[in-house]
Amino acid sequence: MQELIRNFSIIAHIDHGKSTLADRLIQECGAVSQREMTSQIMDTMDIEKERGITIKAQSVRLEYSYEGKTYILNLIDTPGHVDFSYEVSRSLSSCEGALLVVDASQGVEAQTIANVYIALENNLEILPVINKIDLPAAESERVKNEIESSIGLDCSNALEVSAKSGIGINALLESIVEKIPAPNGNPNAPAKALIYDSWFDNYLGALALVRLKDGVLKVGKNALIMSSGKKYEILGLYYPHPVQKIPTKSIECGEIGIVCLGLKNLDELAVGDTLTNAENPTLEAIEGFKPAKPFVFAGLYPIETDKFEELREALKKLKLNDSALSFEPETSVALGFGFRVGFLGLLHMEVVKERLEREFGLNLIATAPTVIYEVYTTDGSLQLVQNPSQLPEVQKIEKIKEPYVRASIITPSEFLGNIITLLNNKRGMQEKMEYLNPQRVSLQYAIPSNEIVMDFYDKLKSCTKGYASFDYEPIEYREGDLIKLDIRVAGEIVDALSTIVESSKAYEKGRALVEAMKELIPRQLFEVAIQASVGNKVIARETVKSMGKNVTAKCYGGDITRKRKLLEKQKEGKKRMKAIGKVELPQEAFLAVLKID
């Protein structure tokens, strides 16, 4: 049985045709009838189909007849975006092979290289596939040379396909059977299964998608989750299918399957964990397990303050399908009650916010995203700070360390100057630069995480007309000259607008913020001062002028002192209003922080 199984994944940059290729493979193997077939069948969320990205990886079991034998092809899909690279690494460790899909017109991109390296670390057989060969701009030979020079893969026998029109799909399936090795493993050893995905089903509870490395899992037997040491009865086993799960009594060595243990939440079914038999457990867990860590933090607040409990329930429900999400309550003077939420990256943050608004009918404000800082205080203690308002007083801080990432960028050489300027502005330090060919350059930079969580990706796209691709991985913490920048409106600090910035950029950033806020805060009946401050020192200020009211309109002449008396009275009233007046900040004011460089 094992020699007829092929487990493979598809590696591709965003928009290189991964989901369309998966559709064609499913169609060619007849796994889904023509009536049930939809485009991007493996992308189950509306947001995935609208944006054309894979957020939640899916798997499918296909049957393919070749030379008189029926082979089981397990397609283990992976998300394409950098935010979900841990899921990608776990999915790839469940395979023996991978299809490296590269767009025939766009060529090799940064994420392609990043995911190929993960595949090479897992010793996978990689099959280069040139997609979209029917496009007028397709340059298959140039792309093959690029793959050979940048990745070092032999592309002399690279397959040329068009997932959209179905060209070369049959040859691709034959190649999968011939070139990707069958899974090795001992069917008689104790069961050892890698959990590489988990989600919540309303009827069955928490489900784990597993790759069985050794042994066999059977319905009715007890399973042991190795990280927690807890035992549960296996209530059901299924084979993955895009339309409906296929029930089975057992999952054999080398197979992919879904395990139902009747759990009410996902906390215990962590991606990367090992599942084994409770009666005869394996001695060693599968290596490489680590819980997914949030990388970016932001405050989420309901616009209607009475919706706080609804937001709490919505986050709890969303966490059932997204174990990487973490949240804890926090309060803000400006925004009321909300939650500090941890995300894997900016795309993850966007997706979670959009899902909360769509699926649960909430209107939310998100504060500026931040990262975790290591703050060393004068009394020798270490604090981990993710919210600028938690930063200790200046005199108590000895030093602050910030996280750095290694950014890989691939760009057409004509935009090289623009990108180097952008990276220098973002405090980037060059580590490597090489030409893949005369037209394309690969750059590697160490950049503070704080500089890329705001709008780096948008700026990169705009300065390269959308042609550059970007990938990053966290590396280490380094000491930085960092300070807290506060924004005061009418003398009061607006905690939701506080940010941690490099001291040399504080004035520039403070000036840009107060200028943006001046345009956004509506005029009041009294004068409103908007100030940017570091500690008690104001470094920038703008004033929103008060609305004028012609109090002398009723004077039709007479003595000038009557008019003066009215104007003095108005002046006193404005001064009193300024002392006790409150300013309601519009939602756009909080979004302005995200757009300021």
ZADO-46647 format. One record per residue (C-alpha): residue in three letters; x, y, z. Coordinates in steps of 0.25 Angstrom, whole numbers, plus 5000, padded with zeros to 4 digits. Layout:
BEGIN
ALAXYZ
...
This chain:
BEGIN
MET500050005000
GLN501150105004
GLU501850094990
LEU500550144984
ILE500450274992
ARG501050404988
ASN501050524998
PHE501350664991
SER501150804993
ILE501150924984
ILE502151044987
ALA501851174980
HIS501851324982
ILE500551394983
ASP499751404969
HIS500651304962
GLY499451204960
LYS499551114972
SER498051104975
THR497751094960
LEU498750974958
ALA498150904970
ASP496750924964
ARG497250854951
LEU497950744958
ILE496650714966
GLN495850724953
GLU496750634945
CYS496750524956
GLY495250534956
ALA495150554971
VAL494050654969
SER492850644960
GLN492650754949
ARG491450804957
GLU492150824970
MET493450884964
THR493651034967
SER494951114964
GLN495951124976
ILE495151004982
MET496250984993
ASP496051134998
THR494851125007
MET494751265012
ASP494151375004
ILE495251465007
GLU496251365001
LYS495551364988
GLU495351514987
ARG496851544990
GLY497351424983
ILE498251374994
THR498251245002
ILE498051275017
LYS497651145023
ALA498351025017
GLN497550915012
SER497850765008
VAL497150674998
ARG497350524995
LEU497350484980
GLU497350354973
TYR498050344959
SER498150224950
TYR499550204944
GLU500150084937
GLY499049994942
LYS499150034957
THR498350134965
TYR499250234973
ILE498750314985
LEU499250464983
ASN499150544995
LEU499250694992
ILE499650765004
ASP499350915001
THR500151025008
PRO499851175010
GLY500651265001
HIS500851385010
VAL502051415018
ASP501251425031
PHE500851275031
SER502251225029
TYR502251135041
GLU500951065035
VAL501751045022
SER502950985029
ARG502050885036
SER501250855024
LEU502550825016
SER503050735027
SER501850645024
CYS502250625009
GLU503250555001
GLY503250644989
ALA502850784985
LEU502450854972
LEU503150984971
VAL502151074962
VAL502751194956
ASP502051294947
ALA502551294933
SER502451444932
GLN502851484946
GLY503951394949
VAL504551354963
GLU504051444975
ALA504551454989
GLN503551364995
THR503851254985
ILE505251254990
ALA504851255004
ASN503951135003
VAL504951054994
TYR505951065005
ILE504951015015
ALA504650895005
LEU506150875003
GLU506350865019
ASN505250755019
ASN506050675008
LEU504850684998
GLU504850644984
ILE504650774976
LEU503950784963
PRO504050914956
VAL502750954948
ILE502651074939
ASN501251124939
LYS500451214931
ILE501251174918
ASP500051224909
LEU500251374913
PRO500751464902
ALA501851514912
ALA502251374916
GLU503851344915
SER503951204920
GLU505451194916
ARG505851324924
VAL505051274936
LYS505751134936
ASN507151204936
GLU506651294947
ILE506251164955
GLU507651104952
SER508451224956
SER507651274969
ILE507251134974
GLY508251034968
LEU507150944963
ASP507350864950
CYS506250914940
SER506650844928
ASN505350754930
ALA504450864936
LEU503050834933
GLU502250944925
VAL500850964928
SER499651054928
ALA498751024940
LYS497651114934
SER497551044921
GLY497950904925
ILE499250894916
GLY500250794922
ILE499450754934
ASN499450604930
ALA500950604929
LEU501050674942
LEU500250564949
GLU501150454942
SER502350524947
ILE501850534961
VAL501650384961
GLU503050354955
LYS503950454962
ILE503350474976
PRO503750364985
ALA502750274993
PRO502650305008
ASN503650225017
GLY503250185031
ASN503050065039
PRO501550015039
ASN501849915051
ALA502450025060
PRO501650105070
ALA500750215063
LYS501450345061
ALA500650455054
LEU501050595052
ILE499850705054
TYR500150805043
ASP498750875043
SER497550885052
TRP496250955052
PHE494850955059
ASP493650885053
ASN492250925059
TYR491850775059
LEU493050695062
GLY493850795070
ALA495350815069
LEU495950735057
ALA497450705055
LEU498050685041
VAL499150585042
ARG500250515034
LEU500450375039
LYS502050355040
ASP501950215046
GLY500950115051
VAL499450125050
LEU498250195056
LYS496950135058
VAL495550175062
GLY495150145077
LYS496650135081
ASN497250245091
ALA498150345086
LEU499250425093
ILE499650565091
MET501050575094
SER501250715098
SER500150715108
GLY500250565112
LYS498650565111
LYS497950435105
TYR496650435097
GLU495850335090
ILE495850345075
LEU494350365071
GLY494550375056
LEU495550375045
TYR495450435031
TYR496150455018
PRO496150605014
HIS495350645002
PRO494950784997
VAL493450754997
GLN493250665009
LYS494150575018
ILE494250425015
PRO494050345027
THR495050225029
LYS495250125041
SER496750145041
ILE497950225035
GLU499150145031
CYS500650185031
GLY500950295021
GLU499550345019
ILE498850475022
GLY497650485030
ILE496750555040
VAL496650515054
CYS495350545063
LEU495550535078
GLY494350615082
LEU495150735088
LYS494450865090
ASN495550955087
LEU496850965079
ASP497850995090
GLU498350845091
LEU498350815076
ALA499550915073
VAL500150905059
GLY501550835060
ASP501050745072
THR501150585071
LEU499950495073
THR500250345077
ASN499550225083
ALA499250235097
GLU499450085100
ASN500750075092
PRO501350215091
THR502550245082
LEU503750285091
GLU504150415083
ALA503250525078
ILE503450575064
GLU504550695064
GLY504250835061
PHE503050865070
LYS502951005075
PRO501651085078
ALA501351195068
LYS501751325073
PRO501051465071
PHE501951555063
VAL501151685063
PHE500251745074
ALA499051845072
GLY497851895080
LEU496551855075
TYR495351945080
PRO493851945077
ILE493352075071
GLU492052055079
THR492652035094
ASP491451945098
LYS491951845088
PHE493151805097
GLU492551665101
GLU492151635086
LEU493651665082
ARG494151565093
GLU493151455088
ALA493551485074
LEU495051465077
LYS494851335085
LYS494051275073
LEU495151325063
LYS496251265072
LEU495551125070
ASN495951135055
ASP497251205057
SER498151155069
ALA499151265065
LEU498251375070
SER498551425084
PHE497751535092
GLU497551605105
PRO496651715110
GLU497251855111
THR496651995113
SER496952125107
VAL496552265112
ALA496252305098
LEU495552175092
GLY495052115105
PHE495051965106
GLY495651875096
PHE496651765094
ARG498151755091
VAL498251655080
GLY499551575075
PHE499651545061
LEU500651465052
GLY500851585043
LEU500151705036
LEU499351625026
HIS498851535038
MET498451655045
GLU497651715033
VAL496951575031
VAL496551565046
LYS496051705046
GLU495251685033
ARG494751545038
LEU494251605051
GLU493551715044
ARG492951625033
GLU492551505041
PHE492151565054
GLY491551705049
LEU492551785058
ASN493151925055
LEU494551935060
ILE495652025062
ALA497051975061
THR498252045068
ALA499652055061
PRO500251915061
THR501551895070
VAL502551785073
ILE503051735086
TYR504251815092
GLU505251765103
VAL505351885113
TYR506451875123
THR506251955135
THR507252025145
ASP506851925156
GLY507351805147
SER506051755143
LEU505551715129
GLN504151755124
LEU503551715111
VAL502751835106
GLN501751825094
ASN500851945097
PRO501552085097
SER500752125109
GLN501452015117
LEU502752075116
PRO503452115129
GLU503852255132
VAL505052305124
GLN505952315137
LYS505652165140
ILE506152115127
GLU507552065125
LYS507352015110
ILE506351965100
LYS506551855091
GLU505651835078
PRO505451715069
TYR506151705056
VAL505751635043
ARG506551585031
ALA505751635019
SER505951575005
ILE505551664993
ILE505651624979
THR505451744969
PRO505651784955
SER506951854955
GLU506351994950
PHE505752014964
LEU506951984972
GLY507252124975
ASN505852144980
ILE505852024989
ILE507252054995
THR506752194999
LEU505452135005
LEU506352025013
ASN507252135018
ASN506152225023
LYS505552095030
ARG506952075037
GLY507251955029
MET508651895029
GLN509151825016
GLU509651685017
LYS509651635003
MET509351684989
GLU509451594976
TYR508951604962
LEU508151484958
ASN508251534943
PRO508551674937
GLN507051704940
ARG506751654954
VAL507451684967
SER507351604980
LEU507551684993
GLN507751635008
TYR507551745019
ALA507451735034
ILE506351835038
PRO505651865051
SER504351795052
ASN503651925056
GLU504051995043
ILE503351885034
VAL502051865042
MET501451995038
ASP501452025023
PHE502751965018
TYR502051875008
ASP501251985002
LYS502352075000
LEU503251964994
LYS502151934984
SER501952084981
CYS503452114979
THR503551984969
LYS502251994962
GLY501851864969
TYR502951784963
ALA503751754976
SER503551634984
PHE503751634999
ASP504051525010
TYR504551535024
GLU504951445036
PRO505151485050
ILE506651485055
GLU507051545068
TYR506851665078
ARG507851785077
GLU507951905085
GLY507352035079
ASP507252185083
LEU505752185085
ILE504852275092
LYS503352285094
LEU502552395086
ASP501252445092
ILE500152525085
ARG499452615094
VAL498052675090
ALA497552795098
GLY498652765108
GLU498252615110
ILE499152495105
VAL498352415095
ASP498952275099
ALA498452205087
LEU499352295078
SER500652275086
THR501752205078
ILE503152165081
VAL504152225071
GLU505652245069
SER506052375076
SER506652435063
LYS505252425056
ALA504452475067
TYR504352615063
GLU504052585048
LYS502952475052
GLY502352575063
ARG502252685053
ALA501652595042
LEU500652545053
VAL500152675058
GLU500052735044
ALA499152615040
MET498352625053
LYS498052765050
GLU497352735037
LEU496552625044
ILE496052685057
PRO494752765055
ARG494752905059
GLN494152935073
LEU493553055080
PHE494953075086
GLU496353065082
VAL497052925082
ALA498552905083
ILE499052775077
GLN500452745083
ALA501552635080
SER502352615093
VAL503552535098
GLY503352525113
ASN502952665117
LYS503652735106
VAL502752775094
ILE503452765081
ALA502352805071
ARG501052875072
GLU499852915063
THR498652985067
VAL497152965062
LYS496553105062
SER495253115069
MET493953145061
GLY493553285061
LYS492153335065
ASN491853485062
VAL491353525075
THR491253675071
ALA490253645060
LYS489153695068
CYS489853835071
TYR489253935061
GLY490154045064
GLY490254125077
ASP491554135086
ILE492754045082
THR492854005097
ARG491653915095
LYS492253835084
ARG493553825092
LYS492853775105
LEU492153665097
LEU493553625090
GLU494153625104
LYS493053535110
GLN493253445098
LYS494753435100
GLU494453395115
GLY493453285111
LYS494453225101
LYS495553225112
ARG494653155121
MET494253055110
LYS495653025107
ALA495952995121
ILE494852895123
GLY494552855108
LYS494652715103
VAL495052675089
GLU494452555082
LEU495452495073
PRO494952435060
GLN495352295055
GLU496152355044
ALA497152415054
PHE497552275059
LEU497652225045
ALA498552345042
VAL499652285050
LEU499752165041
LYS499952255029
ILE501052345035
ASP502552305032
